Amino acid sequence: MENESVPPLLAVGITYNLKKGVISDAEDIEAEYDSVDTIDAIADVFRSVGIRVEYIEADADIVEKIKKAKVDIVFNIAEGANGRGREAQIPAILSFLGIPYSGSDETTLAIALDKAITKRYLSTYHILTPDYQLVTTPNFQLDPSLQFPLIVKPN
């Protein structure tokens, strides 16, 4: 045992979007962002087993921050910033840079964010899902085949 080489401790990067408490009339994208307490709690778990932790805020400088951090793996809790595929942004960057990360890959996240596309995809594999209606305008007629109670989810 004395001659066994011990691998160096891993370095883990935590990618996140920080909840900054900005109130806006626009869609509250910060609702899914994380608090400092949440990010620190995750970091504490890694540190408790001797793993070096790098905080990497997912902002416009994310690529440079990831390169500078020199981490072995990323624990990704970032939601992304803009657009329909926002949750796929950080995994796509990490994949491009060849850095392993936790969670689903960019393709899975991009598809899963669009519930109508996800349902169509699942149906090609004969996976049953509840009936649905995609509503794209405020003036719509409810599909008569749908029965109450119904669940409404933004696409």
Summary of the structure (lengths in Angstrom):
residues: 155
radius of gyration: 20.3
end to end distance: 56.1
largest distance: 74.3
contacts: 340
relative contact order: 0.13
helix: 35%
strand: 12%
